[in-house]
Structure formats: structure tokens, C-alpha cells
Amino acid sequence: MAFNIERATAEIELDARPFKQRVGLVALATDHVSEPELSTLFSGHDLAMYVNRMAYANPVTAASLQALAPDLTEAATRILPGEELDALIFGCTAGTVAVGEPKVITSVAAAKPSATIITPVGAIAAGLSAMKIRRVSVLTACDEETSLPIAKYFEQMGWGIDLLTCVGLTDDAEMARIAQSSIIVHAKRALHPASEALLICGSALRAALIVEEIEQSIGVPTLSSNSAIAWNVLRLCGDTSRVGGRLMQYELLKKPEANVKYADEFCSRDGE
């Protein structure tokens, strides 16, 4: 069937960007949770998230996570090549600690030098600093070998660790299947009486969308990897939303040049 083809002649107006803010996410190939949770948390904001996935295979071990290091820059480079990002997330909590947060930041920043680099542990640390919290309990889905370095990260940064609770899994597909009702049960048991907050460390755990429910259940602020990332990104992008848990009532204390926060830098002894 013949039809006419015409070249449009009306002038086209181009916006500076399709969306006001651009955020990149480097996720593991096996990650079921961080992309959909963050997409949900960013919904309704003038912000677009662009994702690239790194090759990875279970089990989750220190060695398998450390092996991510050589591919970090390339993975970040493949997110909107040649385009600037406002923020760039590396979405693996245990991987950040296993590789070393400074190495992660340096590697992904090499691909996107103008972007603010956000890691799960860095985002949690920034949140704890903003809330002036000093003592925490930590809950992870991983085994002891993978979980202990996460707790030590926060201890070395200046926070007191009252209790580390590990579910003991080594397959992040299984971690992602942990029912949210089970996460709430584990959160109750993982909180030490002396702790001011509970950290749910692991991008594979579906905790970010139930943070408020957990807080109501245990009575203290709860920061999950993905909820802290979302807060950090939104604040960096100038968003002042207050919905989504106690952390969302706070502002970033300063724009991080690199996401390394020390507790005593922001939490004065006299509570100022």
C-alpha cells in the first residue's frame, strides 16, 4: 500500500534534559531488589534512574565481591555514555566493604567525574551523622564472614556496635525472597536495648518500603541500605520530601565530596 512520507517542518524545541535530575545505578547481575525499590522511592520526583548491571554469580563471599573491583569503571562508563550524571550509586553493600569504599568511589568516579558517588554504607553513615546517632545494632542477610566487615566499617568510622545479627544466607536471590513480615520479626530481635538505631545492611533485602512499619514496631530509627541511598540522592538533588521514615525528616549536613562520614565529626558530645 502506497502512502505519502513528509519530513516535519515545524521547529523542534529541545529541553536541556529529558528529566531534571539524572542518577545512575551500578547493580549486580543477580540483584533482584535495589533497582525496583529505588525506582519506587524515586517515583513522583523529577528524577530518572539509569541502570547498568555487572557480571556476578553466587555465592556471596568476600572473594567473589572483591573480584568486582576491576570492572567497576567500565560498568559506570556504560550508563549514558558521554552524559553527565548528578549522582552515581554503587548498589552493593557488602561489595562496597569487600572492595573498599575508597576504591569503589575512585573507580566509578573515573567514569563519571562530575557525579556525586553514593554507596550504601556511605549513605547510611551520612544518615547516622545527620541524625546524630552514636550507637547502633546491625542486621544483615549474609553469613558471618561477609557481615563482620560491614559492622567493622561502621565501628571504624566511630559508631558503637551493640549487636550484629546475621541471617546467614550466601545467595542474594534467597535474600531477596525473605518475606517482609520476616524482616520485621528479625528487626525486633536484632535491636539491642542500648542502640539508638537499627541498620538493615544489604541492598538485596526488601526493607526500604517497610521502614516506617519497622520503626513503629521497634521504636527507633531504622536505616536500610536502599532507604538511605534514596534519602541521600533526593537530598543531593534538592528534594525536601519528608515521607518514608524518620531519616526523611533530616537534611544532609553537607554535600559529600566522597561518602565517608565520621560519627564524631558531626555528633558532638554535648548533643549540639
Solvent accessible surface area in square Angstrom, and as a share of the most:
residue,aa,sasa,rsa
1,M,225,1.01
2,A,100,0.77
3,F,153,0.64
4,N,142,0.73
5,I,150,0.76
6,E,156,0.70
7,R,214,0.78
8,A,87,0.67
9,T,133,0.77
10,A,82,0.64
11,E,172,0.77
12,I,134,0.68
13,E,159,0.71
14,L,153,0.76
15,D,117,0.60
16,A,110,0.85
17,R,64,0.23
18,P,106,0.67
19,F,95,0.40
20,K,135,0.57
21,Q,29,0.13
22,R,23,0.08
23,V,0,0.00
24,G,0,0.00
25,L,0,0.00
26,V,0,0.00
27,A,0,0.00
28,L,10,0.05
29,A,53,0.41
30,T,31,0.18
31,D,13,0.07
32,H,112,0.50
33,V,4,0.02
34,S,0,0.00
35,E,53,0.24
36,P,70,0.44
37,E,8,0.04
38,L,0,0.00
39,S,53,0.34
40,T,74,0.43
41,L,45,0.22
42,F,7,0.03
43,S,79,0.51
44,G,85,0.81
45,H,52,0.23
46,D,84,0.43
47,L,17,0.09
48,A,13,0.10
49,M,35,0.16
50,Y,54,0.21
51,V,48,0.28
52,N,32,0.17
53,R,90,0.33
54,M,8,0.03
55,A,94,0.73
56,Y,28,0.11
57,A,73,0.56
58,N,51,0.26
59,P,76,0.48
60,V,10,0.06
61,T,39,0.23
62,A,28,0.22
63,A,74,0.57
64,S,29,0.19
65,L,1,0.01
66,Q,95,0.42
67,A,67,0.52
68,L,6,0.03
69,A,21,0.17
70,P,112,0.71
71,D,78,0.40
72,L,0,0.00
73,T,50,0.29
74,E,86,0.38
75,A,7,0.06
76,A,0,0.00
77,T,58,0.34
78,R,153,0.56
79,I,4,0.02
80,L,52,0.26
81,P,97,0.61
82,G,88,0.85
83,E,80,0.36
84,E,103,0.46
85,L,3,0.02
86,D,48,0.25
87,A,0,0.00
88,L,0,0.00
89,I,0,0.00
90,F,0,0.00
91,G,2,0.02
92,C,16,0.09
93,T,2,0.01
94,A,11,0.09
95,G,0,0.00
96,T,0,0.00
97,V,27,0.16
98,A,26,0.20
99,V,25,0.14
100,G,22,0.21
101,E,7,0.03
102,P,93,0.58
103,K,103,0.43
104,V,0,0.00
105,I,17,0.09
106,T,92,0.53
107,S,10,0.07
108,V,1,0.00
109,A,27,0.21
110,A,72,0.55
111,A,23,0.18
112,K,11,0.05
113,P,113,0.71
114,S,69,0.44
115,A,11,0.08
116,T,15,0.09
117,I,8,0.04
118,I,0,0.00
119,T,0,0.00
120,P,0,0.00
121,V,0,0.00
122,G,0,0.00
123,A,0,0.00
124,I,0,0.00
125,A,0,0.00
126,A,4,0.03
127,G,0,0.00
128,L,0,0.00
129,S,1,0.01
130,A,7,0.06
131,M,21,0.09
132,K,74,0.32
133,I,10,0.05
134,R,63,0.23
135,R,104,0.38
136,V,0,0.00
137,S,0,0.00
138,V,0,0.00
139,L,4,0.02
140,T,0,0.00
141,A,1,0.01
142,C,9,0.05
143,D,29,0.15
144,E,115,0.52
145,E,103,0.46
146,T,7,0.04
147,S,0,0.00
148,L,87,0.43
149,P,53,0.33
150,I,2,0.01
151,A,6,0.05
152,K,92,0.39
153,Y,28,0.11
154,F,0,0.00
155,E,101,0.45
156,Q,139,0.62
157,M,14,0.06
158,G,41,0.39
159,W,3,0.01
160,G,17,0.16
161,I,38,0.19
162,D,33,0.17
163,L,65,0.32
164,L,47,0.24
165,T,36,0.21
166,C,33,0.20
167,V,52,0.30
168,G,36,0.34
169,L,43,0.22
170,T,51,0.30
171,D,45,0.23
172,D,9,0.05
173,A,32,0.25
174,E,77,0.35
175,M,8,0.04
176,A,9,0.07
177,R,182,0.67
178,I,30,0.15
179,A,45,0.35
180,Q,59,0.26
181,S,75,0.48
182,S,40,0.26
183,I,4,0.02
184,I,24,0.12
185,V,65,0.37
186,H,64,0.29
187,A,0,0.00
188,K,111,0.47
189,R,189,0.69
190,A,0,0.00
191,L,37,0.19
192,H,67,0.30
193,P,132,0.83
194,A,53,0.41
195,S,8,0.05
196,E,69,0.31
197,A,0,0.00
198,L,0,0.00
199,L,0,0.00
200,I,0,0.00
201,C,1,0.00
202,G,15,0.14
203,S,8,0.05
204,A,13,0.10
205,L,5,0.02
206,R,83,0.30
207,A,1,0.00
208,A,7,0.05
209,L,87,0.44
210,I,19,0.10
211,V,5,0.03
212,E,87,0.39
213,E,90,0.40
214,I,0,0.00
215,E,8,0.03
216,Q,156,0.69
217,S,46,0.30
218,I,26,0.13
219,G,45,0.44
220,V,27,0.15
221,P,17,0.11
222,T,2,0.01
223,L,1,0.00
224,S,3,0.02
225,S,0,0.00
226,N,2,0.01
227,S,14,0.09
228,A,0,0.00
229,I,0,0.00
230,A,4,0.03
231,W,0,0.00
232,N,0,0.00
233,V,0,0.00
234,L,6,0.03
235,R,19,0.07
236,L,39,0.19
237,C,21,0.13
238,G,58,0.56
239,D,33,0.17
240,T,86,0.50
241,S,30,0.19
242,R,106,0.39
243,V,121,0.70
244,G,27,0.26
245,G,7,0.06
246,R,97,0.36
247,L,9,0.05
248,M,14,0.06
249,Q,93,0.41
250,Y,85,0.32
251,E,74,0.33
252,L,30,0.15
253,L,82,0.41
254,K,105,0.44
255,K,133,0.57
256,P,5,0.03
257,E,163,0.73
258,A,45,0.35
259,N,0,0.00
260,V,51,0.29
261,K,8,0.03
262,Y,110,0.42
263,A,1,0.01
264,D,82,0.42
265,E,95,0.43
266,F,35,0.14
267,C,1,0.01
268,S,39,0.25
269,R,183,0.67
270,D,100,0.52
271,G,53,0.51
272,E,136,0.61
